[in-house]
Every structure is written in structure tokens, then in C-alpha cells.
Amino acid sequence: MKKTKLLCLLLALVMCLALVACNNNGDEQQGGNDNQGGEIVDNGGDDSQGGNDAPTLPNRVILGSSTDLSGDFRYPGWGGSSAGASDIDINNLTAGYSTQESNQGGAYVWNETAVAEHTETENEDGTYTIRIKINEGLTFSDGSPITAQNYVAPTLALGSPVAMGAGLPGSGGQSLVGYNDFHAYTGPGSETGTKEFSGIRMLDDYTFEVTVSSDYYPYYYAFTYGGFSPYPMGLLTGEGVTVQDDGNGCYLSDNFYEKNGEDYVKAAEIADNRYDLTKYPFSGPYVVSEWDEGTKTATLTLNPEYKGNFEGQKPSIETIVYVKIIPETQLDQLKSGGVDVLSAITGGEETKAALEVVDGVNFAETHYQRAGYGKIEFECDFGPTMFQEVRQAVAYLLDRAAFCQAFTGGYGVVVDGPYSPDFDMWQAVKDDIELIDYSFSPDNAIKVLEDGGWIYNSKGEPYVAGATGVDAVRYKKLTEEEANAKDIFGNDAGNKTYASVANTDGVEYKTVEINGEYYMPLVINWFGSNNSPVTELLSQSLANSTDLAAAGMVIRATIGDFTTLTGNIYRDPSMGYLGTPTYGMYNLATGFNSAVYDQSYWWRTTPDWADYSSDKVIDPYDLAFPYDETAEKLSYEDAVAASGDKLGMDYLSFGMVYNAQTEDEYNQWWMAFIERWNELMPEVPLYSNYYYDVYNANIENFETSPFFGPASAILYANVKGY
């Protein structure tokens, strides 16, 4: 069975590319002000100078982030989605020679420093083989050679039950032929599976190949299945383990599966290696020479063995110090030399204050539009927000242009869908795409609500504007199907018992039954993140606005921490979810770490894939014309004709990456996907802010981008005079 980008690309490009695409340019899935900041830390800079004079630098740069370092630098997040941004930065600086790396535009490219040659072959049985020969002479920081074994061993280890014993997902290589059999193998004498991973071959010391299952091919981004990173033997396999290939596929030596009772011995060893920074060498431009867990400070020094990134670029800066910084004192720290780069500054006042420091002589800046946006996110499988017209009405009732201006201070713009204007596909279709204009219009909000059936009061009588109490809002008479709707997990959506919470005015709105029919109130339960300027601004400009009240809608706010917010989105009891869907609206933010755009499986309408979508859209077009993974791959024109011009989110997201064969075809599917998203409005984009990186002007040739943060750009920079 095919998997989503979250699995396919996470494994092929994160596990095997050592997270080279990630950066610290944004607060993904966080609401509020997402700027970087810093506290004053004396790391040897000359802080005797006053005013805006930049301290003279040794051949050293101090980077930092408001996110704590944890020491999880070897394999950040341990195969999950919770890797810390700062830990990822350190990984980017210390891991190298991935067969593919992300360039400044966020696209994955073959790394010619690591790869001597590669071939891609479509096989008659529908599989797809990528053969890679790596360059000889690559070494780790201790001078030990890097061979094909270092590239394939991690995937073998991470696809095994031993990895699961170490707390890893055990899903490495799941897109490859033979994964299921290999994953089922438990060691010598195993009654299940095979020790060989047939889809991975090691042909000689410097050549390996992988064969992608026909379940995962054809695929628009198929070449990314060739993304692998070298790890020191032992780090993810345990000491003394080797990779062998007798002609039927790669396998790990028997000692990898050694057991102590029911537990794998190597599992404990692998888990211990997670935070060990001294036992194994590094492959990237820098090595961790010092890690102070108390101050959360990492010191990195040049790796003399490093031969360069995908462009052959090597760093010239001898030392990188990575520190924890705090927003309230970040400019003081910059001016005193406690930090040399403040990254991703955003927000009106913060940006203005930072730019006052910039003079082109002592301090400089570079900026770009964020590849992402702050947003209102709806839960689309229960309550009022399951209805498209309600989501559209919220968009019309918020003056997004004014909101963006107020929040960003003019340093941001409004986008109309889940895209970055830096995407090549946006540039290709922007003149042809047809998007609904959700400019502020209470009249349009009322119209879509009335067209959607929100025309009653709590007694089943016509709604009258200006009424009080429970009749201050509109009600909708639910169809039998709507009243008995299932949520995306297959459970009762609770529409018959839907009720408002946080009833601070003493009025509780709830679904009422009248003569066997159910009427739902137009009241949205909103969970807002605390200590968030976005929450405060939404309260003023939307939830408590007279326009919202006049339209017959109420938004009830519950304010809490971000863990509880995300726990409710993902309906995870371990993160504060109480077992019943309650909140239909959240404020947070999202971003794109690369230009690889694949949302397949994020819009599935079945419980099996419910965890893959935070919006939980059940698109009626997909119910009427579902995407069949086993059927013939239709062209966009044929799919439009077959569906009666009603292609849903799930179908479009699949067609984009599994049906499209050319860039033009991909762009056609992508444009239709964005148009359908804009129509359904599962999220209301609030702002796409500009990020400013302000830095000591003694740093030269420092250029960042939405997809190329300081930890990547620093390889191209130099300190003046060095």
C-alpha cells in the first residue's frame, strides 16, 4: 500500500537525507509571534563597543534560536515528527554527503560531491530501480572511509524490529521491494520473513541500488527515492554489525539480532547512541567539539575531511557556536556580540526595531517571504465547521488585509491557499488560477450562510437579526445524514448533542430537537494558544466583532497551551484531548521546508488514514468519485470528464503526484488542487510574513532563503578578513 509524503518522503528524504532540507525559518504548527530571539551570552565577542558598532569577529560565528538544543543531533526526532528546530540545525551542520540535498530554492538535487553517477530504470513489472555509485575518497571526520555500506546500513537497521525496540518506527525502506518480508524477520531461526532485503543491493564497495515497489511508482518525485545519507557503522546498527549481499539482497549480520530474553541487545545500544556525540565521527562540514547541556550551547569546529555540499561548497568559518536566545533581549545580544545572527525576525515592532540597527556597515540584513502562513484551522468533520458555508463565512467576516497589516506591521502579505509564492508551480499558474476573493464582506458572509440553510432560530422559526439569548445566532436544520454524521475516525460526530463551551455570558447554545428534527446553532468553539498576539488580535477583530454578531454567529474562545491545542487537533489523549471532539477552530501556523509538494493521503475520507489530516475534510466530491489506486491513471482532462468536473481534494492530491508525468501536467493538477482547497476553505490564511535575518556585517556572503536557513547559508559565508 502506498503511503503519504509524511511517510514516503520522511523516510526517503529525512531518515536517509539526514534532515538536510529542514531549517529554522519558521514556527511550524505554532501560533502567535514566531520570531527568533536571544539573551545576552558572553561567548568571547568584544562587547566594549557602544551604539550599533558591530564587535570585530574572530573567525567564528555565533548562531542561535529561541528553541532549546537538546543534544539530539545525530538523528533528530528519532524517526518521528517532533524534531527540535535547533537540533536539526546542528544536524545540518554536522551531517553531509547525502546523495541528494536541498538547494536554495527548496528543490532536491543530486549531490555530485558524493555521487559519481546514478541511473534510474523503469522495470517491466512496474517497479523502479535507482543505481548509485558514490565517489571514492569520501571520509568521516576521523578519516575512516565512507562506502556503500554506510549508505545502506541505516535503511536496513531502521526497517527492522530491532529499531522498534530502540524506540524507532521500524519503517525504513518501506517503499522498497521486499520491505514487508525483511521487516517481519526477527533473526536466525525466524519463522517469518527473510533476512535479505531484496529491494536493496550492494553491488560493490561504492555502488548500491534500490528498487521501489510498484505500489509506490509511478510517482512525480520518484527520483527522491534515491535520497540516502551515510552513517558511521555502529551508530544505528550497534558495534560489530556488517552489511552483506550474496546476490538476493542486503542483510545485516546475525549479531544484529542477538537477544537477551525477549529484548534485542542492539536495541539498547542503538538507543544509547542517540545522544552520544563522541563515540562516532561526523560526515558534515563541522563536528561537535563541545556540548554544554547546562547552558544549551554547542560549539562546532571545521571538519577538515569534508569535501563540500552539492555544489562543492566548503565552509571557511572555523568555529560555529550555537546558543539559546530569548526574544526580549535579542538586539542587545546582537550588539554586544553574544550572538552574530538573529534569524527569522518577524512582526511589526520586532522588525522595525531590528532594522533600526541595520546600517550596512556594522549590521546587515537579508529578508524573504516566509514559505508558509499563519492561519485559522478548522475541524471539518463535526459541528458547524463541517459545513463549507460556515468556513467561508468566517473568511468573509475577517478583514484579513487589516489583520495582516496589524500583526506584521506591514511586513507581510495575505495568501489565498496552501502555497508559497516562491514555488515554481505558483509562478507557472498564478495568471490562470481562479480563486474565490474572500475580501472582507459581511454581506457575502450572510449570503453564503443563508444559501447553506442557516436560516432558523432555536424554535425552528425564521432567524431574526438582533434577537437575544439562544436566538442571537442562526440555526441550521440538519438532514438525517448530517445529524447522524460520522467523524473522520468513523465515530459519531456528535452533531445531535453539539453544544458551546466557555459560556462566559451564561448562555449555552446547543443543538435542539424539534418534532424529531435537529437544529444546530452557529456557534464555533475556538481553542486559542495562550501568550499569542494572534489569539489576542483574533479576539478583537473576529470573535468579538459586531460584524460577526450581526451575521448571527458566535465564536467562543478557550485559551490554553500549545500542547493541548495540538492534542485536540490530533485527538491524542496523551496531549490533553478529553475523548470528545469539542473545538472546531484553532489558530496556529504552518510552513513548507522544501519545494517538494505532496499531500497525498492527507485528504483520505476513511478512518484508516484519519491521522494524516489535521483539517479532517470529508470532501463530498471524493465520496462520489474516489481515487482508485489500483485503476488506470487518468489524465487530468479524463478525470475531469469522468467525475463530471467534480474532483475532490483526495483525488486531486493523488493525481498531482501519481498521475502527472510532466511538469506541465503536475502544474495542472496542482492548480486544480489549490482551487478546490480555496473553495472548501479548510483553513483561513491570515498572513504570510516576511522574515528578516539581521547579522554582524563582518559576516560576508551570507544569503538565506525560505528553504535555505542560516545553518545552510553559513557554508557560503566568511568572516571579513579571513
N, C-alpha and C positions, 0 to 999 in steps of 0.2 A: 504494500500500500504506500502511496506517495505521502510525503509529509510536507508541512508548510515550510516556508523560508525560515521560520523560527527554529525548525529542526535541521532542515537540509543545509541552509547556509550557515547556521550557527555551528554546525559540525564541520562542514567543509571549509568555512572561512574563519571561524573563531577558534575552534579547537585546533584546527590544522594550520591556521594562519597566525596563531598566537595573538589574536586580537589586534592585528596591525591596523585595522580600519577604525578602531574606536578612538575617540578623542574626548577632551573635556570641554567641549564648546557649548554645552547646554545642560540644563537640568532636565533630563528625560523623565517623563511621568512625574513632574513636580509642579505644584502650583506656586504662585507668589513670585517674588523677585528672585531671579535666577542669576544674579551677578556673582562674580568671584570676589573674594575679599582677603584681608590679611591682618595679622597682628604684627607688631614690631618685634623682630627677632634679629639679634646681632649675629650675623654669620661672617663677620670679618670685613664688611664694607666700611668705607670711610664715611662715617656719619657726622663728621665735624663741619661739613659744609652746610650753609644755611640756604633759605629760599628754595628755589626749584633747581638748584645745581645738582646734577647727577653725580654720584660718587664715581671716582675713577675705578675701573674694574681691573682686577687681575684676570687671567684667562679662565674665568669661572662665571657661571650664570646661576642665579637663584630663581627657580621656578616655584610655583605653589598653587594651591587650590584650597577652597573652603571645605572640601571633602577630606576627611581624615585618611591618611595612609594606614593600612592595617598590616602590612608586611606580606600580603597575599599577592606577590609579584610574579611568581613562577607560572601560575595558571589561574589568573584572577577569576573569582566566582566559582571556581571548581566545577566547571561544566554547566553552571546554571545561568540565570539571567540577572543575578544580583551582584555582579562585579562592581567594585567601587571605582569611580572615575579616576581618582588619584592612583590607585593600584594599577589601573590599565595604562596610565601614563608611564609609570615605571616599567611596565612590561614592554610598552612600545620602544622604550629607550634601551632595553636590555635584551630583546629578542630580535633576531634577524634571519636573513636567508630564506624567508618564506618563498615558495615557488611563485606566489602571486602577492602583490602588495597594492595598497590603495594609493592612487596618485592624488594630486592636489584637487582634482575635480570630483573625487569620491569614486572613481571607476577603478575596478581591479584590472591590473596589468601583469603580464608575465615579468618576472624579476630576472633580467638577463645576468645579473651578478651571480645569481645562484643557479640558473638553469642554462645549460649548454644548448639543449634542443628539446622540443616536445612535439608530439604528434597527436592528433585527435581522429578517431576512426569510428564511423557508424558501422555496426555489425549487422549481418543479415538477420539475426534473431532479435533485433530491436534494442540490443544493448549498445553501449558506447564506451570505447576504450581510450584512455589518455595515457600515453607513454612519456615519461620524463627522464631525461638524463641530466644530472646535476654536474656542475663544474668540479673538476678535481682541484685540490688545494685549499678548499674551504676548511676552516678550523674553528673550534670553540676558543674561548678566551684563554684556556690553558694550553693551547697549541695542539690539542688532540684532534684528529681528522674527523670531518663530517662526511658520512657516507649515506648511501641509500637506506641503510638500516636505521639511521637516526630519523629519517622521514617516515618510515612505515611503522616503526615500533609503537609510537604513540597511538595511532589509529587501532592497531591490534589490541593494545592494552585497554584502551578506552571503550572498546566494543565487547569486552569480556565481563563475565560475572565477578571476576576479581576486582575490577574497577568499581562495581556496585558495592562491593564490600568495603571499599575505601571512601564511600560516600559520593561517588561519581554516577552519572546517569547510566553508563554502560551502553551508550548509543553510538559510539564512534564507528564510522563507516557504514551506517545503516542504509545509505543509498546504494551501496555496492552489492554486486552479485555475491551470494554466499553468506551475507551477514547473519541471517537467521540461524543457519547451521552453526556458524562459528560462535555466535552469542550463546547458543544452547550448550556448548561444550564446557564441561566442568573440570577437565583434567584427565590424566591417564585412567583408563577404566570407565570413562564416562559412558553412560547408556544413552545419551542424547548428543546430537550434533556431531561436528567434525572438528578436529584440531586445526585443519587448514582453513584459511580464509581465501576461498577460491577467487574472489574478486580483487585480490591484491597479490601482485607478483613482484619479486625482487630478482631481476634478470642478471645483474652483476653488481659489483660494489658501488656503482654510481648510476645505475639505471633501475627504475621501477615503473610499474604500470598499474592502473586501477581500471576496473570495468564496472560501469554504472548499470544498475538493473534497468530493464525496460519499464519498470514501474516508475522510474524517475526520468525517463527520457522518451521523446524529445523534450527539451527544456530550453527556454530562451537564454538562460545564463549557464548553460551546460558546461562551458569551459571552466567555471568556478569550482566544479568538482575536482579539478586538478590543484586546488589550493592545499598545500601541506607545509608544515614547519618542522625544522629539525629540533629534536630534544636530546639532551645527553642521555645515553643509555643508563638506565637505573632510576632516573627521575620519576618516570611514570610506569616503570616495569619492576623496579626493585633491582638490587645488585645481582650480577651474575646471570642475568637473563639475556638470551640471544635470539635473533630472528633467523629462521631457516626457511628454505624453499627448495623442496625436492621436485618441483615441477607441477604440483597440484594446488599451489597457493602458499602464501606465507603463513608461518605459525611460530608461536613462542615456545621456547624450550620448556621441558616438563617442570623445571623448578619454579616456574611462574605460578603453577597451580598447586604448589605444596600447601598442605593443610595442617592445622593444629586443632584437632577435633573437627568442628564444623566450620571453623574460620580459616580463611586464606591467610597464610603467613605474609605474603607480599602485600596484601591489602593494608595491613597496619603500617608496613614500611612505606608504601606509597603515600598514605595519609600523613605520615610524619614528614615526608619530603616537601609537603605543600609550603611550609613556611621556612624551610632550611635554605639559607642564602649563601652558604659557604661550602657545602659538600660537592656541588656540581657547578661546572663553568657556565658561562653565558655565550650567546651567539650574536648578540646585537652590538650596536655602536658603543655601548657603555656597560660597565659591570657595577654591581652594588658593592662599594668598598666599605660602607658603613651604614648601619641601620640602627637608629636610636628610637626604640619603641616608646620610651617615656615622653620624648618631645615630638614624636611622629615626624622625624626628619630622616631623609635618606640622602646619602652622599654617593654620587656616581662618578666614576672616573673612566677615561677613554679605554676602550678595548683595542689594543694595538694590532690584534689579529683581524679586526673587522675590515672587510674589503669594499663595503658600500651597500646602499639600498638599490632599489630597482633602476635608478639612474646612475648607479655607481658613486653616489654622493657619500662622502665620509665626513664626520664631524671634525671641527678644528678646535672647539672649546674643550679644554682639558677636564674641567670638573663641572658637574651639574649638582646643585643642592636643591632638594625638593622639600618644601616646608608647608606647614599648616598656616593658613592666613584667615583673617576674620574681616568681614566687610567693613565694619565700623572704623577700622584703623588702617585700611589698605593703602591709602595715599600717603599716610605718614610713613608706613613701612617702605613704600617705594622710594620716597625722597631720602630716607635715611640709609638706604642700601640694604634693608632687611629682606627685600625681595626685588628682583630686577624686571620681572614681567608680571603684570596684572592682566589676566586673560578673561575674556567674555564679560567685560563690564557692560551693563545694560541698565535701562531705566533712566528717566529724565534727569533727576537730580544727580544721580551717581555719574552718569555720562558727562554732564556739564562740569561737575567738579573735577573729573579726571582730565577732561580736555583743557581745563584751565592750567593744568600742569604742563601740558604739551607745548613745547616751544620750538621743536625741531633741532635744538642744539643740545639740550640736556635730556629731554624726554621726547619720545616719538610715539606715534600710534599707527595701527593698521586696523581696518574695520571691514565688515561684511554683513550681509543679511543672514540671520540665523536660518539654518536648514531645519525649520520646524516652526511651531507656533504654540502660543498659549491658547487655551480652549475651554469651552463648556463641553463636557462629555455627557451624553445621555445613556441610560439603560433602556434599551429599545424592546424589551420582551415582557414588560408588565407596566401597569399603571398608565397614567396619561401620556407618558413619554414613549409608549409603544406606538403611538399614533403619529404619523408623519406630519399632520397638520399642526399638532402641538409643538413639535420641534421647530417647524418652520415659523410658527407664530413667535416663539421665543427669539428667533433670529431677527424677525422684523421689529420686535419690541425693544431691542437693544441697539442703541446708536453706536455701532462698532467703530466707526471712524472717530467719534469723540472719545470712546473708551480707549482706543489705541493711542490717541494723542495724549490723553490724560495719564495713561500708565507709562508710556515710553518717553513722554516729554518731547515728542516729535521725532524720536529716534526709532521709528518702526513703521510698518505698513500693515494693512489688512490683506490677508489672503482668503480665497473663497473655497478652499478644498485642501486635501491632504497632499500637498506638494511643496517643493521648493522652487522658486523662480530660477535657481541655478541648475535645475535639472535640464538635461538636453531635450527630454521629451516635452517639457513645458515650452521651451523655446520653439520647438517644432510645431506645436499645435495652438499656441496662445492666440493666434489670429483667427483660428477656425472654431475654437471651443465655444460652446453655448452654455453659459451658466446663468442660473437664476440670480437676479440682482436683489440681494437681501438688504438693501439700504433701509435705514430707519423709516418705518411706516406703520403706525398703529392701525391705520385703515386696512392695509393689506393683512395685518395680523388678524383683525376681526373677520375679514372676508374668508381667510383660509379656515378659521375656526368654524364659522357658520357653514361653510361648504363641507366641513368634516363632521357635521352633526352636533356640534357643541351649542345647542340652541334651547336647552331646557334649564329649569331650576330644580331644586331638590324635591319638588312635588310632582315633577313630570309636566309642569306647565311651561309656557314660553318664558325664556330668560328675559328679565327686565333689568337694564343697566341702572345702577345706583341703589339696588336693593342692599339690605344689610344681613348680618348673621350668616347662616349657612347658604343663603341665596345670593350672597355677594359674588359668587362665582358661577360660571356656566357648568352645565352637566351634559353628559352625552348618554343617550340610550344605547346600551350595548346590545349587539346582536348575540344570539346564543353562542356563536363561536367565540366572540370576544369575551363574553362573560366567563366562559369555560376554558379560556386560552391556557396553553401550557407555556412555561418559560423555556428558554433555550436548552435547559437541562432536562426537560421533559416533565417537570413538576408543575403542579397547579400554580398559575401566575398570581393567584390571589386577588384577581380583579373584583370578585364579589365582596371581598372584605377590605378592599383598599381604603386606607384612612391616612389623614395627615398626622404628622408628628411635630414636635416642637411647637405646640399650640400655646404660644405665649400670650395670646389675646383671649384665651378661654374658649375659642371657637374650634371645634373639631369637625373637619369635613370628612365625610366618608361615603362610600357607595351605598345607595339606598335601594331597597326593593319595593317596587310599586306594582301590584297586580301581577306578580311573577316575573316582572322585567326589572333589569338593573340599570341604575343611572349613576355614572361615575363623575365625581367632582373634578374640576380643572384646577387641581392643587398639586404642585410638584414638591416633593420632599428633596431638598438640596443638602448635600454634605459638602461643606466648605473647609478647606485646610486652614488651620489657625496660623496666626502670625504672618498672614499673607496679604499684601496690598491688593492682590487681585480679588480676594474674598471681600475685602472692605469696599473696593470700587464696585463690584457686582452688587453688593447690598444696596449701595446708594443709587446706582444707575439702572438697576433692573428689578431686584427683588422688592424694593420699597418705592418703586416709581409709581407716579399717578397714572402713567400710560398703561402699566401692567394691570392696575386695579380697574381702570376704565374698560379694559378689554375683557374683564371677567375672569381673570386668572390670579392665582395666589401662588407664591413661592415661599415655602417655609424652610428656614435655614437651621441646620445643625452644624456647629463648628467643632472640629476635632483634629487630632493629629493625622499626619500623612499615612502612617501605617494602617490606622483604622480605615482611612479613606480607600487605600488600595485593597485592603482586606474585603471591603464591601464590594468593590468593583469586581474582584476575582472570586468573591463569595467563599473566602477562606477563613474558617473559624479560628485558625491559629493567629490571625491578624485582626481580630476584633469583630468579625462577622457573626451575627447572632442567630443565623439559620433561616431567616426570612427576608426576601428582598424588600427593602424599605425605601431606599433612595434612588430616585430616577435621574439625578443630575449631580455632577461634580465639576469642580474647577481644578485644572491641572495643566500640564504642558506635555508636548511630545517633540521628538526630533528624529532626523534621519542621519545615521552615522556613515552612510555611503550612498552612492547613486544606484545601487542595486535595488530595484523596486519590485518586490514580490509580496503580494498579500494573499496568495492562495491559501486556503484553509482558514483564513481569518473570518470568513463570512459564511461558513457552513451553517446550515439550518438544523443540523442533527445534534443530539446530545453528545455523541462521540467526540465532537470537536468543539464543544462549548467553551472549553478553557482557552481556546485560541483567539477569542474575540472579546475585547473589553466592552465594545459597544452592544454586542448581542442583538444585531439586526437579523430579523427573520424576514427576508425580502419576499413578498408575495410573488414576484416575477420568478424567483428561483423555485418556489413551490410548484408553479405551473410549468416551468421549463428548466428542470435541474440539469446541472452539468454531470455528464456520464463519463467518468474517467476511462472506461473501457471502450467507449464508442469511437467512431471516426472523428478526428479532429477537424471541425468545421472551420472554414474561413470566417472572418468577421461578417462579411456580406451574407454568407449562407446561414450563419447563426441568427442574424437579424431576421432573415426571411422565415426561418423555421420557427422562431419564437413569436412572430407577429410584431416584431420591433419592440419586444419587451424582455430584454436581457437583464438579469438581476446581478447584484453585487458579487455573489459567489461565482456565477458563470463568467462574468467579465474578468474577475481576478484570476481565474484559471486560464481563460482564453489568452490573457495577456502573456503568460509565461509558458503555457503548454501548447498553445495553438499557433502562436506567432512564430514565424521563422526568420523574418527580416526586420530590420529596424523600422521601416515604414509600417509593417503590419503591427508590430508592437505598439507604436505610437497611436495607431488607430484604436486598438483595444484600450490602451491607457486613457485616451481622451474620453471614450465612452464610459469607462470606469469612473473618472473624475466627475463627469456629468451626472451619472446616476447617484453618486455619493452626494453631490451638491443638491440633488432633488430630494433625497431621503433625509439629509441633514442629521446624521447620527452625532455630529459634533458641530458646535458653533465656533469657528476660528475667531479669536479675539484680537490677536496681534502677532505679527512676526517681527520681532525686534532686531535692531542692529546690535552687533557685538563689537566692542572696541577692545583691542589688546593694546595696552599702554605699557611702554617699556623704556628702560635706560637707553639713551641714544648712543651709548658706547657699543651697543649691540648693533651690528650691521647685517644687511641682507636677511632680515627677519620678516617673512611674509606668511601669514596664516590665511586660512580659508574656512568655509563652513565644514569642510571634511578633512582639513589638514591643520590640526591644532598645534600649540607650542611644542608638544613632545615630538611631533614630526618635523615641524618647521625649523627647530633648533639645529638640525643636521646641516642646514644650508647657511646658518648664521655664523658670524665670527665676532669676536670682541675686537674693537678698534685697537690697532697696534700689534695684533697677533695674526 
